[in-house]
């Protein structure tokens, strides 16, 4: 059958459809080799399930480890804040101790209580001997 062109000329006949390719069959094999092995398919499926379960367990372990590390980091952060607070408190207490132990403060408190400093000429020292 020839196709007609719009302008009146006759086109070349269409080529015949291509035949599908077929693979040559291999030489006849023994009957044992051709028989399907149901165990191999089952083994492959079981192996795949084992790998999926193993991968799931590994992922669960990684997530659990990350959660544990996050908790530890939160505890470390809390302890660091507490350490800074205690250091600041120790510095304030140390400052109070040093100001309370100053000679001027002790002298002012003694004068409020009615005590007077001893004259330098009245001061004497005793020798207690060696131990």
C-alpha positions in Angstrom: 0.0 0.0 0.0 1.4 3.3 -1.0 1.0 6.5 1.0 -0.2 9.6 -0.9 1.5 12.9 -0.3 -0.5 16.0 0.2 0.9 17.5 -3.0 -0.1 14.6 -5.1 3.1 12.7 -5.4 3.2 9.0 -4.4 5.5 8.2 -1.5 7.7 5.1 -1.3 6.0 2.0 0.2 6.4 1.7 4.0 9.0 -0.9 5.2 7.7 -4.1 6.7 7.5 -4.1 10.5 10.7 -5.4 12.3 10.6 -8.9 13.6 11.3 -9.2 17.3 14.7 -10.7 18.2 14.8 -14.0 19.8 17.7 -15.5 21.7 19.0 -18.8 20.6 18.2 -21.6 22.9 21.1 -23.1 24.8 22.0 -26.7 24.3 19.8 -29.2 26.2 20.8 -29.4 29.8 20.2 -32.3 32.1 16.8 -32.4 33.8 18.4 -31.9 37.2 19.9 -28.6 36.3 16.7 -27.2 34.9 14.6 -28.0 37.9 13.9 -24.8 40.0 15.3 -24.8 43.5 12.7 -23.6 45.9 15.3 -23.4 48.7 17.4 -20.9 46.9 14.5 -18.4 46.6 13.6 -18.9 50.2 17.2 -18.5 51.3 17.5 -15.3 49.4 14.3 -13.9 50.9 15.4 -14.9 54.4 18.8 -13.4 53.9 17.2 -10.1 52.8 15.0 -10.0 55.9 18.0 -10.7 58.1 19.9 -7.8 56.5 16.9 -5.5 56.9 16.5 -6.4 60.6 20.3 -6.1 61.2 20.2 -2.6 59.6 17.2 -1.6 61.7 18.9 -2.7 64.9 22.0 -0.8 63.9 20.0 2.4 63.2 18.2 2.0 66.5 21.5 1.6 68.3 22.9 4.8 66.7 19.8 6.7 67.7 19.9 5.4 71.3 23.6 6.3 71.4 22.9 9.9 70.2 20.1 10.3 72.8 22.5 9.2 75.5 25.2 11.6 74.4 22.6 14.4 74.3 21.6 13.7 77.8 25.2 13.6 79.0 25.9 16.9 77.3 22.9 18.5 79.0 24.1 17.3 82.4 27.6 18.6 81.6 26.1 22.0 80.6 24.1 22.1 83.9 27.2 21.2 85.9 29.2 23.9 84.2 26.6 26.5 85.0 26.6 25.3 88.6 30.4 25.4 88.8 30.4 29.0 87.5 27.8 30.0 90.1 29.8 28.4 92.9 33.0 30.1 91.8 31.3 33.5 91.8 29.9 32.7 95.3 33.3 31.7 96.6 34.9 34.9 95.2 32.2 37.0 97.0 32.8 35.1 100.3 36.6 35.4 99.9 36.2 39.1 99.5 34.0 39.3 102.6 36.6 37.4 104.6 39.5 39.6 103.5 37.5 42.8 104.2 36.5 41.4 107.7 40.1 40.5 108.5 41.6 43.9 107.5 43.4 45.7 110.3 41.4 48.9 109.8 38.1 47.1 110.4 39.3 45.3 113.5 40.7 48.6 114.9 37.3 50.4 114.2 35.4 47.6 115.8 37.7 47.6 118.9 37.2 51.4 119.3 33.4 50.9 119.2 33.7 48.4 122.0 35.8 50.9 124.1 39.2 49.3 123.6 42.3 51.4 123.1 45.6 50.5 121.4 48.4 49.8 123.9 51.4 52.2 123.8 54.5 50.8 122.1 56.7 51.4 125.1 54.5 49.2 127.3 54.8 46.2 125.1 57.2 43.5 126.3 58.0 40.0 125.1 58.5 36.8 127.1 60.8 34.0 126.1 59.2 30.7 126.8 62.1 28.5 126.0 62.6 26.0 123.4 60.4 23.0 123.0 
